[in-house]
Amino acid sequence: MKSGGEKGSRYKKVDYLIIGAGIMGLTIARELRRREPSASICVIEKETQIAMHASGRNSGVLHAGFYYSADSLKARFTRDGNRAMTRYCEENGLKINRCGKLIVAANEAELEGLEELKRRGDANGVELVWMDEEQVRSVDPNVSTFRKALYSPSTSSVDPVEVCQQLKWENSHNNVEFRFNTVYLKHQDNRATTNRGIIEYGYLVNAAGLYADKIAHRYGFGKKYTIIPFKGIYLKYAKNKTDVRTNVYPVPNLGNPFLGVHFTKTVDDSVKIGPTAIPALWRENYAGLQRFKLGEFVQIVYYEAKLLWKNAFHFRSLAFAELRKISKKNFIGLSLRMVKELDAGGFGSFLRPGIRAQLLNKETLELVQDFVLEGDSRSMHVLNAVSPAFTCSLPFAEYVADEIARQQAPAAVRPDRSNVKIYKRSVGT
């Protein structure tokens, strides 16, 4: 593509327009710049700076990639993303805490869950080490498990804001333009109208997170999906940084996308428990009536009521269990099951909440648990940057750039992917 100039302060012409300056928008911009050094790339963001939502409120854990079935995009991108993000932090002098992770069992029945995680880890090429109780004590003497546990040596923690700031600096240094306080409103043909003027683009990438589905619908994509927001809150252990030495997770219910309350070691060695996965009532329902939108409220409550009524994917029990975590006492109690001794009075306040954009299939009432990407020769839409999207972001950006290149290629020379199985891949031809 060839870039054009401006026709005034409220008009801009670019090769690539990216909506959203979270981890996905930042890494996709970086990958497009790497492939097309002379292309003009503009990232618009409705907030005043990068990573104001999920990316900046992320736990910071670089997951290893053993929770997910081997045929999923998540399995591949998490494994590769852990390695890529670790390298990125090392090469750029960013903080990283190589604290590892223990997955512990509470009883005999949960040992079967550990066995399944080990099978998935082996299938995905991810290192997991069996440990008996004595070996667990060598990693963290305060951790409690039934008979044995799994240890993930490649799980680590980073500062997500620091990573995003570095990506922003790198992009800006490589002539990627950022426009903040710029809200996408609508489009006609290849012109996007924003609150600060019109941007004409050769190709549009929608990485708008909580609003990705809304924008995709305007381009004719993702019509069977809607985003249901879940509020995630962590609670800091304020007493010290030493009572828990590693990430400690319970055996998850693999039927839903949430991993349960766990201990997280942050990049500075602090300890926190969480997160919740409380159904939110509007997309940016962080606190009180902040950013309340009536239309969102009505739509989201409608779908949440429908999920409760039909009890899809056991939503009823999930919702009530999550709502009970609003009680600090109950929340702390869930974490104490995984350790031998901890001062329940040593916890401080709840930390800044985040909102997880979880895609719902409106037809089947299922929460989509893998990445969903839809697009054509003019636009690409990241509909479901599902957790652990932060870990996955670098290889996922490569995947998005590959799909953009494929969609832009003449139909006669597009590679035949009819025999390639990619779970939940839904990119238009």
N, C-alpha and C positions, 0 to 999 in steps of 0.2 A: 504494500500500500504506500501511497505518498501522502504526506501530511500537507495541510494547507495553513494559511495564515489566519489572522483574526480580521473580522469586519466591524470592529468596535468592541468596547469593553464588555458588552453583554452577548457577544457572539464568539464562539470558539469552534475550531475544526480540528479534529484529532483522528488518528488511526484507530486507537483503542480507548474506549471509555469504560472505566470500571466503577461500579457503584458499591461503595462500602470500603472503609479503611480499617477493617479488622484483620485478623491473621490471614484469612483467605484472600481478601483483596490485596494485601501487601505481598503475599508470596506469589500470587498470580501475576501481579505487576512485575515483580522481580524476574519471574520465569519468561514472560513475554519480552522484557527488555533484553534478557540474556540471548534469546533467539533472534530478536529483530533489533539490532543496535540503533538503527536509524529511524525506527517508528516513533511517532508521537503518541504518548500514553498519558492519560489524565485520570486521576482517581478523585471521585467526588465523595464527600462524607457530610452527612447532615449535622454531625456534632462539631465541636470546636477543635477536636484533636483526634488522633488515632485511638483505637482500642478502648472506646468508652463503654462498650457493652460486654458481651461474653468473653472476648479475647483478653480484655484487661482485668476481668473478674475471674479468670480461670484459676484452677487449683495450682497450676504450674507443674503438675506431674507429667513426666514423659513416660507414657505407658509402653510396655514391652511388646504386646500383641498376641497374647495367649487366650484371651477371653472369647475370641470370635472364630466362627467356623472358617475353614481354610478356603472356601469358595467365595468369601465375601471380600469386598474392596477394603473394608476396615482391617481385616487380618493383614493384608499385604501392605497397606499404607501405614498401619501402626508400627509394624516391624521395621519397614524401611524408614519411616519417619523418625522413629526413636534414634536410629543410627545417624540420619541426616541432620537432625536438630542438635544432637550431641556434637557432631563435627562443626556445625555452624557456631555453636556457643564457644567451642574450643578455639576455632580459627579467629573469632572476633573478640576474644577475651571476656566473654560474658560469664556470669556466675552459673555454676552447676553443682548440685549436691548429689553425689553418687551414693545415695543412702540405701538403695535396694528396696525390696518389698517382700514381706511375708504374707502368705495367704493361709489363714488358720481355720481349723475345723472346730466346731463346738461339740460334736457328738459323732457316733458311728455312722449315722446316715450321711453326714456331710463329707465323710471320707470319699464317698462315691463322686461327689462334686469335685473334689480335688483330683481324682483320677481322670475325670473328663477334662479338666483344665490342662492336665499334663498331656493328654492325647492331643488336644488342640495345639498346645505349645509345640509339641513334636512335629505335628503336621505343618505348622506355620514356620518351622525353623527357628523357634525362639527358645533360648536356654531357660530351663526350669530345673531346679535342684530339689530332690526329696531331702527332707531333714527330719530326724527324730527329735524328741523333746530336748535331749541334751545338746544337739546341734543348734536347735532354735535358740537355746540359752546363750550360745556363743555369739549369735547375731544380736540378740536383745534379751537379756535375762528377765525382763519384765513381761514378756509376751507369753500368753497362755494358749495352748492348743491341745486338741485331743489326739494323742499318740504321735501324729506327724503333721508336717506342714510343707508347703511349697515355697521355695525362695527364688525370687527373680532378681539376679544380680544387675541386670541392665536397666531396671527402673530407676529413675532419678528425678530430681526436681530442679526447675529453673525459675527465673523471674519472668513471667509472661509479658509484663509491661516493658521490661528492659529489652527482651527479644523483639517486641514490636517496634520499639523506638530505634533499634539498630536496623531493622528492615526498612523503616521509614527513611532513616539517614542514608542507607545504601541506595534506595530508590531515588531519593532527591539528588544525591550525588551523581546518579546516572541519568539525570534529566527527566525523571518521571515527575509530572506536575501533580500537586495536591491542591484541591479546592475544598476548604472546610466551610461549615455553615451553608452548605449547598445541598438542597433537597431535590431529589428527582420528583417531578410532578406527573409528567405524561410524555408520550412520544408520538411523532408522526413520521412515518417512513424511517429515515436514519437521523432524525433530529430529536434530541431529548430536551424537553423544556424543564428548567429548574427555576427555583425562586430567585436565581441570580443570572438568568439569561438562558440562551439556547446553545447547546453543544451539538454540533454535527459530528457524527462518528462513522468510521468505516466498519467497526465491530464493537458490540456492547457486551460486557461481562457483568452479570448480576451476582454480586456477592454481598447482598444486603442483609444477611442474617435473619433477624426476626421478621423482616418485611420482604424476604426474597420471594415468597409465594405470591404476594400481592403484585409485585412487579412482573413476575413471570406470567401471571394470568393476563396481564395487559398485552403480552406478546403471544398469547395463545398456548402457553405451556403450563404444565403442572395443574391442570384444571381439576383433577381428581384428588388433589391434596390441599390441605390447609395446615397451618402451624398452630400447635397447641403449646403454650408456654408453661414451663415448670420452674418454680423458684428454688434455687439452690443456695443454702446458707451454711456457713462454717462457724464453728465456735472455737475460740482460741484457748489453749491451755496456758494460762498466764503464770503458773507457779514457777516453772523452769523449762529448760530445753532438753533435759537429760532423762526424764522419766520414761520416755519412749525414744528409741534410737533409730528406728526404721519405719517406713510405711507399713501399716498393718491393716489388712483387709479381711473381711469375712468371706466365706464361700458364697458367691452370688447366686441369685435366681436367674438363670440364663434365659428365661422366658420373657424378661423385661429388660429395658435398656439401662437400668440403674443398678449400681454396684453395692448399695447399702452403706450405712454409716461406717466410716473407717478412720484410722489415724493417718494423717498426712504430715510428713516432714517437709517444711518449706526450704527454700534455698539458703536461708540464714539459720537453719537447724531448729526453728520454732516448731511447735506441735499444735495441730488443730484437728478437730473432729468434724465430720460431715460427709457429704452435704445432704441437705434435705432434697426432696424432689416434689415440692408442694405444688399442686395445680394452681397456676396463677389465673387471674381474672381478666387481665388484658396484657398486651405484649411487653410493655415496660413497667409492669406492676412491682416496682422495687419496694416502695414504702408509701403507706397512706394512700392518698388519691393522686400522688405524683404521676404525671403523664397519663392521666385517665382519659380514655376515649370511649364514648358511649357505644359507637358502632362495633368496636372490637369487643367490648364487654358483652354485648348481646350475642354476637356470633360465638365467642369462646364459651360462654355459659351454656349456649344451646348445645354445642358439641360435648361439653363436659357432662351435661345432664343426660345426653343420649348415651354416653359411655357408662354413666352410672346406672341408667335404666337397663341397658342390655348387658352390663357387666362384661364388656369386651376386654379381653386379655386380663381379666380379674381386676379391672380398674377400681371397682368399689372398695375392695380390701386394700389395694394400693393407696388410694386417695385417703382413706381413713387412717391408715398406718402413717402416712406422711403428715397428716394434720396433727397427729398426736405428738410429732416431733417439735411442734411449736412450744410444748412444755420443755423447758430447759432440763428439768429433772429426768424426764423420759428420754430425752436426747442423749444426755450424759450416760444414762443407764445402758443404752445400747452399746456404747463404746467400752464400758467397763467389762463386758463379757470377754474381751480379747486380751485383757491384761491381768496380771496377778494382783497388782496393787497400784492404785492411783488416787490422788486426793480429789474427791468429787467437788470439793470447795475451791479447788485450784483453778477452775475455769473462769475466764473473763467474760467479755461480752460477745455477742454475735458479731461476726465480721460483715463487711459490705456484701449484700446479696448479689447474685447473678441470676440471669434468666436464660434457661436452656430452650432453644428453639427446636422443638420436637415435631417432626412431620407426621401428620395423621392422614391415612388413606380414608377419604370420606365414604368410599364405597364399601370397604371391608371393615372399617373401624379398627384398623390395626395401626400401631405405632411403627413407622418404618425404621428399621434398625441398621440400615446401611446408607451409604452416600447415594444421592439421587442427583443426576445431572441431565438437564434437557436443553436442547438448543438446535440451531440450524446454521445456515451460512451467514446469518446477520447478527445473531445474538446467542449467548450461552448463559444458563441459569443454574446456579448452585442452590438447589432446592433444599437439600438436607446435608449440611455440613455437621454430621452427627458426631457426638463424643466418641473417641477422643480426637476431635478435629484439630486441636492445637498440635498434638503429636504428629498427626498425619499431614500437616499442611504443606511441607516441602514436596514430597512425592505426589500429593494430590494436585498441587499446582502444575506439576509436569503433565499429569494426566489431563487436566483441563486444557493446557496448551496443546497437547496432542489432539484432543477432540476438536478444538478450534481449527487447527491446521487441517484435520480430516474433513471438517464441514466446509471449509473454504476451498478445498481442492475440487476440481471439476468432477462430476459424478462418475465419469468414465474411468478416472484414475484413482478413485477412492479405494483403499484396501478393503478386501472382503473380510468381514468379521462375523460372518454367519455361523461359523463353528467355534467362536470364542465365547465362553460362558463367563459373563460378568454379572454377579448378583445385583439386582436392582438397578442396573445400568439402563437408563431410559433416555437416550439421546436420539433425536429425530434424524432421519436421513433426508 
